Amino acid sequence: MEDRLPFLTRWSARRFDLSVFAFALAARLAALGVFQAKGLGDAYGRDLYFNLALAWIGRLPMPVFDATHPPLYTALIAGVLGLLGTSSQLPILFLHVILGAGSVVLARRVGAFLVDDRTARLAALWLALDPAVIFFTPQLQTETLFVAMMLAFFLGLYALWDKPLSWRHAALGLWGGLCVSCRSVFGAFPGFLFFAIWRSKGFARALFFCLLLAPGWFLPSGVWTARNYLKYGRFVPLSGQMGWTLYEGFTLDREVVRNHPVEMAAEASRMGIATQDIGAYFFAKWKAAVRENPLRSAGIVAGKALLYWRPWLYDPYTGWQRAVMGAYFVFLFACALMGARTALASGAPWGPVWAVLAYHTAAHAVFLTTLRYRVPLEPFLCLLAAAGVAPYLFRRGAPRA
């Protein structure tokens, strides 16, 4: 069988990384141009990060409660805008473009620990063109930053996988803690990682590995929690919206999900609940609903785990967007399933990848479930998909990297 993509191995690793970075950069710049020309950033909406950042640097009034979201992305925006002396969104979006292109190189390097060099390069090329990650590059959301940070975490994790335990594992834990400060849902990942290491390296290695991760993992959250307690006199570990997110997504009815935010906001206003108390109020409602009907609650959790992996989009996307993305996800999942079979038989250390796939599924089976929250898994799905199609594209028997 002849190579159908010989250009993947024609260049050195360094030259390939530079080339795929430039290619991914061009694709993301094109997406940014389309979004800016058509005003799609405003059409799809955004969370509060940008306005909170403007408030932190004194360009908007400070809200009554500013601990509604994890702080890292807001801090990054505030730092960039403060340094440049501007209130424009464009510097942040250009930073997204660079981070998104850099993630492609990081994915190739993570893949080098798991598959042969050609397959890792194919995965990078796939991610460079992945429409799901490209779609969020021109938007003021945490996806682009978090994908880059999580891939950097996995690169460090695999670099230390077989190394003696040392201070570098503690430094990796600190980076993981910063990832949590970007996306709070990542907070409990070490629990799943522990079982992946245990299965591969034994209980003692898993225990001491995670104990070394722990101090750094919890340090950023601890600093933010202490700040919130001093400022507001209440325990807000990462995000004041945890209770909101739990209750908002506690249903399998799409119509309820669509209307829930408006109804919840109206309820909070009607009840006169202060902004800083809204999360606690809906957290209490969520707990009461679980206690009242645990079987129904378990069914919702199981159903949301399945919905997390659905290939189809909901509104506000157009019919053609739903058709194109639905077809893409079906193809991606099919290739990734083929790749999973290859990965399981390979003997490579895929455990952390299975752990992160399982962890995000479990987390979003409890919290709000949307396809947006599956975007951080796209690099791993592209890597598995590349492993699935590689036997049909490359000569058999080629050496591993």
N, C-alpha and C positions, 0 to 999 in steps of 0.2 A: 504494500500500500504506500503510495507516494504522499509526501507532505502536500496538503492543499493550501497551507499558509506558510510557505518557507520564509517569508520576510520576518516572521516572529523570532527566528533564531539567527538571522543574518547579522544583527548588530550585537555589540557587547551589552551587558546589563545596564551600564551607565548610559550608553547612547539610547538604548530602548527607553529607559526611564525618562530621559529628557524629551524624547520624541512623543511618548504617550502623554506626558505632562502637557506639552504644547498642544497636542490634539484635543485633550480633555479641556484645556483652557479655552480653545477656540469654540468648542461646542457649548461651553457654559457662557462665554461672552455672547454668542449668538442668542442663547436663551434670554440672557439679560436684556439684550437689545429689543427682542420681541416683547418682553414684559414691559419695558419702559415705553415703547412706542404705543402699545395698546392699553396701558394703564392697568395691567393684570394684577400687579401687586396689591393695589387698593381693592380690586374686584374680589380677590380671594381672601382678603382680610389678613390680620395678623394679631398676635398676642400683644401684651402690654410692654414688652421689653424695650422697644425704642422710646416710647414716651417716658417710661421710668428712667431710662438713661438720660434723657434730656432734663428730667427733674433733678437727677443726681448732680448734674453739672450746672444747675441753676438757670436753665433755659425754658423750663415750664414750672408751674407751681408744684410743690411737693404734695403728693397725695396723702390722704389721712393715714393710709396703710400701704407701705411699699414692699412688704414681704410676701406678696401674692405669688411670686415665681422664684425658682432657684436663681441665685445672684450672678453666676459667672458670665452668662451671655450679656446681661444688662451691664455688668462691669466692663466687659470688652467694648461694647458700643460706647459707653461713657468715656472710656480711656481714649479710643480712637477719635471721637468727635472733639473731646477736650484738647487732645494733642494737635489736631488740625484746625481747631477754632472754627468749626462749621456745625450746622445742624442738618446737613444734607444726608440723605440715606445712601447716596452713591458710594462713598468710601467703604461703608459696611458691605454693600453688595459686591463691590470689587474684591473685597477681602474674602467674601464667600466664594467667588470665582476661583481665587488662588487656593483656598482651602479645599474646594471640591476637586480641583485638578491634582493637588497634592495627595488627596485621599486615594487616587488611582495608583500612584506610585507606592503608597503605603500598602495597599491591597496586594500589589505584586510581591512586595517583600514579605508580607505575612504568608502569602501563598507559597513562597519558596520553602517554607518549613513543612509544607503539607503535600505538595505535588511536585512534579518535575518542572523544570524551568519553562518549557514551552507552554505548559498548561497554566502556570502562574501568569505568564505574559498574556495569554488569551483571556484570562479572567480580568486582568487590568484593562485590556482593550474593551471587553464587554462592559465593565463598569464605567469606562470613559463615555460610553454611549447609552448607559442605562437611563431611560426616560424618567424613572421615579426620582432618582437623586438629582438629575438635571432640573426637574420641575421645581424643586425646592431651593435651588441655588439663588434665584433672583428674589426670594421672599425673606422677610425679616422674621424668621423662625429659627429655632435652635438646631434643626436637622443637620445642616451643613457642618456647623462647628462640632456637633456631637459625633457625627460619623468620623470626622478626621481625628478627634480625640480618642474615640474608642478603638480605631484601627491602630493608633500609636500605642495604646495600652496593650493590644494584642501582640503587636510587634515586640514590645518589651517583655511580655509574658513568655512568648516563644523563645526569645533570646536567652531568657533565664530558666527555661524549662528543665534543662539537664545540668544547670550550674549549681555548685554548692550554695546553700542558703547564706545570704550576706545582707549588708546594708542596701544593696541595690534592689532587693525585694521590697524593703521598706520604702525606697524611693518610688518604686512602681506602685505601691499602695497609695502614696500621696497623689500620684497622677490619677489613679482610679478615683480618689476622693474628689479631685477637681472635675473629673467626668460626671460624678454625681452632682456636683454643684452646677453643672450645665444641664443635666437631665436627671431629676430626682428619682425617676423610676428605676435607674440603674443601681440604686443604693444597696439592695440586698443580693446583688449578683455573686459576691463571694460565697454565699451559701451553696449555690449551684456549682461554682467553680471548685469548691472543696470536694464535692463528690466526683467531679471529673479528674482531679488530681489523685484522689484516693484510688479510683479505679485503675489509673495508669501507673502511679508511683507508690501506692501504699498509704495506709492511714497516717503514719508518723510524718511522712513528707507532706501530706495534705494539711495536717494540723499545723505544723510549724511554718509552712508556706503561708497559710492564711493568717496565722498569728503575726507574722512579719508584715503582711499587708495591712492589718487592722489599724494600727495607730495613724498612719497616713491617710487611710481610707476615711476615717471619721474626723480627722482634724479640720478640713475646710467646713464641713457641716457643723462641727462643734463651734467654730469661730462665728459662723453665721447665726447659729442658735443663741449664742451668748449675746451677740449684738442685738438680736431681736428681743431677747428678754430684758436687756438694759433699756432698750428704746420703748418697748410696748408693755413690759411687765407680764409677758406670757410666753409659753413654750411654743415656738414656731421653728421646727428643726430645719426644714428646707423650703417648704412652700405652704402658704396659707390656703391654697386651693385644693389640698388633698381631699378633704371631705366633699367639696363640690364635685371633683372629678369622679369620686367613688359613686356618688348618688346620681350624677348626670348620666352615667353609662350603665346604671343598674336596670337594664331591660334588654329584651331582644326585639322589641317593637320599633321599627325604623321611624314611624311617625312620632312615637314618644320621644325618641332620641332627637329628632329634628326640632321638636317644640320645647324640649326640656329646659334649655338655657334661658329662654324667654320666660317660661313659667316659673322657674326657680328664682330668677331675678325679681319678678313681680311678687313672688311670695316673700322674699327677703325684704323688699321695700314695704309691702303691706304689714309685715310683722315688726317693722322698724328695727331690723337687725343691723348693727354697725358693720362696716366693711370687714374689719378685722375679726368679726365673730361669725361671718357667713360660713366659712369652712367648717368650724366646729358645729354649727347648727345642722348642716347637711350630713356631717359625719355621724351625728347622733341619730338622724333620721335613717341613715343607711344601716347602722347597727340595730336599730329597732326593727327594721324590715327583715333583716337576716334572722334575728331572734324569733320573730313572729312566724316566719315560714322558711325554715332552713332547707327543706327539700326543694322548694321553688327557687331559693337562692342558689343552691347547688346546680340546678338546671340552667339558670342564667349564666353562671360561671362557665359551665361546660359549653353552652351555646356560643358564648363570646369567644372562647378559645377557638372554636371553629370559624367564627366570623372574622377573627383576626387574620386568618389565612384565606379569606375569600379572594378570588381573582377580579371581582367586578367592583366598579366604583359606584358611589352614591352621588346625588346632587351635591354641589351645584354644577357638576361637570356636564358637558354637553353629550349628546348621543354618540358623536363620532369619537370623542375622548374616551367614553366608556368602552366602545367597541375596540378601539386600538389598544388601550391599556389592558382590557380584559384578555385580548388575544395574546398580548405580550406576557402577562403574568402566567397564563396557562402554559405557554411555551417555556418560560423561565422555570416554573415549578416542575414541569416534565423533565427538563434537562437536569435540574437539581436533584430530582429523585434518582435519575440514572447515576449521577455523580455520587450521591450518598451511598449507593450500593458499592461503587468502586472504592470510596473512602473507607467504608467499614472493613473492606478486605485488604486495605493497603498496609496496615500496621503503622501508619503515620499518626502523630498525636492530635487527632481531631477532637478529643474530648472537650476542650474549651469552646469549640465552635458549637458542638451539640448543646453544651451548657448554656451558651448565650441565646441560641434559638429557643430552647425550652424555657429559659428564664423570661424572656420577653413575652412569650406566649402566655405563661402563667401570670405575669404581672398585669398584662392587658386583658386577661380574662376576668380580673377583679376591677381594675380601673377602666376608664373610658377606652373603648376599642375603635380605632379608625385605621385606615390604610396608611395614613400619615405616620402613625407610630410604628409601622413596619419598615419604614425607610432605613433605620439604622442596621437592619439585617440584610439589606441589598448587597453589600460587598461580599458577605458570606454566601448568599444565594448565587451570586455571579461566579464565585470560586467553585462552588459545587456544580453549577451548570457547566462551567468550562471543563471540569473533570468528567462530566457526563458525555460531552460531545468530543472530547479530545481523541478517543480511540477511532473516531470516524474521520478525523482531520489529519492525524499524524501517522507517520510510519510506526509500525510496531517495533518494540525492542529498543527504542531510543534511550540513552542514558539519562538518569536523574541528574538534577542540578547539583 
